Amino acid sequence: MTETAAAEADSGETAVAEAIGVSKRFGRTLALDRVGLRVTAGRTHALVGRNGAGKSTLVSILTGLAPADEGQVRFRGEPAPPTADRDAWRSRVACVYQHSTIIPDLTVAENLFINRQGFGGRIVRWRAVRERARELLDTWSVPVAEDTPARELSVEHRQLVEIARSLSYGARFIILDEPTAQLDGPAIRRLFERMRDLQAQGVTFLFISHHLDETYEICSDVTVFRDARHIVTASVADLGKRELIAAMTGESTGSDRTVERPAADPAAEPSLRVEKLTRTGEFGDIGFEVRPGEIVGLAGGGSSGRVEVAETIVGLRSTTSGFVRAGNRTLRRGGVPAALAAGIGFVPRDRHDEGLVLSMSVADNATLTVPRRLGRFGLLSRRSRDALVRTAIAELDIKADSPEQGVAELSGGNQQKVVFARALATAPKVLVLITPTAGVDVRSKQTLRAVVRAAADRGTAVLVASDEIDDLRDCDRVLVLVQGALTAEFGKGWDDRELVAAMEGMA
């Protein structure tokens, strides 16, 4: 237990939930390293940290979805129930996630009592279900009708229905995971008012958000995680914004150093131009340029729109208005084939779901974008393919037995290098990367950063969309998005804390 947690325990305040010395590993990755958290009854406690700090893993453990490897979880002083006893967990804790778990094809009443419509009996009496739903909605002041189809609810009302459903199980400890990510300003204010009302009725919240200003508005206490470890727990009133950001970012290490590169020619014609790019509900009026040999960062938190902008540029999403121009081609309607033809290479954010065909070999994955270079008339030359792949294996230092080895057999870092190899196989004029070093080891991260610098040195325009500070260190400029709008730009020599503050909407 941390010194802060021990002090809280000595104060006699009731702990609704506690994580004590919790550790968790996923393979070789240490996701949590003996962390502690103590949430006091009747208060709203913030859990903050950069991407990869361990927040999501702790939420999984606190809700019984994953067991801790070490340590323990306690609710009101009692050990947590067995992970298989889902009803016991539901009566103690609930989590309302950014992406709703409400089923759109069911009514509000059906969602509130899903899988328990019979109330212990064998026959479902729908009138009783609707009556109980109305009572529940009235009790917790949820302004929706019980027979409303869930698909007609706003994001705000879906969240309130999820909270009411959690309370109906008896839970009085609720985790809110990025609850404001899809809400506008008035809806956020209404959510905070409802949280205060529920808090007055004995409900305790653990609040997770990328927007630190919200922490200071709604929370009483804050815990900071960094690199899978507990850093500090304090009263919000006692921890200033600069101190909070310092706790989140830590001190730079030697491996974080930026490698000096020659500046891109400011007079050169841009390789990538984005003008007034808009996608309703995600981002609006985005405009910037990237010149040959320039590395530009697109930074922002979870709901900033950085991923959506990058995926629109490469044709994975359509635009509402505006356009993308790569070289001398204007891409107004988007589409992946058009982006490839315009010379745009792409590394997606999730190598498993979007970047690799795990049932195929290293060679086949690395050459998916260049079949025409490997043969004619639809016939592929294995010799040409393997020659191309062996060059990529050497240049990217891919640890593989041969080009024929299954890509699923490689480590995470080497799998990511294969994704890079495929993106670079087309000799792209523009390279778009989304969180390019996520989930890789330090050595692979250094290699991939060097690969990006080498591509830029060859004249490739590089756009890096990421919320990872290390991904952005080699950038000539970093553009910051907050809630779908460009809000700041940093040149070389930016300070970690200033950039994080801008990304969190605190600049």
JOKA-V786119 format. One record per run of one state. SS is the DSSP state (alpha for helix, beta for strand, coil for the rest). FROM is the first residue (numbers start at 0). TO is the last residue. If there is no record, write none. Layout:
ss:SS from:FROM to:TO
ss:SS from:FROM to:TO
This chain:
ss:coil from:0 to:1
ss:alpha from:2 to:9
ss:coil from:10 to:13
ss:beta from:14 to:25
ss:coil from:26 to:27
ss:beta from:28 to:39
ss:coil from:40 to:42
ss:beta from:43 to:47
ss:coil from:48 to:53
ss:alpha from:54 to:61
ss:coil from:62 to:68
ss:beta from:69 to:74
ss:coil from:75 to:76
ss:beta from:77 to:78
ss:coil from:79 to:84
ss:alpha from:85 to:89
ss:coil from:90 to:92
ss:beta from:93 to:95
ss:coil from:96 to:105
ss:beta from:106 to:106
ss:alpha from:107 to:111
ss:coil from:112 to:124
ss:alpha from:125 to:138
ss:coil from:139 to:147
ss:beta from:148 to:148
ss:alpha from:149 to:151
ss:coil from:152 to:153
ss:alpha from:154 to:167
ss:coil from:168 to:171
ss:beta from:172 to:176
ss:coil from:177 to:183
ss:alpha from:184 to:199
ss:coil from:200 to:202
ss:beta from:203 to:207
ss:coil from:208 to:210
ss:alpha from:211 to:217
ss:coil from:218 to:219
ss:beta from:220 to:225
ss:coil from:226 to:227
ss:beta from:228 to:234
ss:alpha from:235 to:237
ss:coil from:238 to:239
ss:alpha from:240 to:248
ss:coil from:249 to:252
ss:alpha from:253 to:255
ss:coil from:256 to:268
ss:beta from:269 to:278
ss:coil from:279 to:281
ss:beta from:282 to:290
ss:coil from:291 to:293
ss:beta from:294 to:298
ss:coil from:299 to:304
ss:alpha from:305 to:312
ss:coil from:313 to:319
ss:beta from:320 to:325
ss:coil from:326 to:327
ss:beta from:328 to:330
ss:coil from:331 to:334
ss:alpha from:335 to:340
ss:coil from:341 to:342
ss:beta from:343 to:346
ss:coil from:347 to:349
ss:alpha from:350 to:354
ss:coil from:355 to:359
ss:beta from:360 to:360
ss:alpha from:361 to:365
ss:coil from:366 to:369
ss:alpha from:370 to:373
ss:coil from:374 to:380
ss:alpha from:381 to:395
ss:coil from:396 to:404
ss:beta from:405 to:405
ss:alpha from:406 to:408
ss:coil from:409 to:410
ss:alpha from:411 to:423
ss:coil from:424 to:428
ss:beta from:429 to:433
ss:coil from:434 to:440
ss:alpha from:441 to:456
ss:coil from:457 to:459
ss:beta from:460 to:465
ss:coil from:466 to:467
ss:alpha from:468 to:471
ss:coil from:472 to:475
ss:beta from:476 to:481
ss:coil from:482 to:483
ss:beta from:484 to:490
ss:coil from:491 to:494
ss:alpha from:495 to:502
ss:coil from:503 to:506
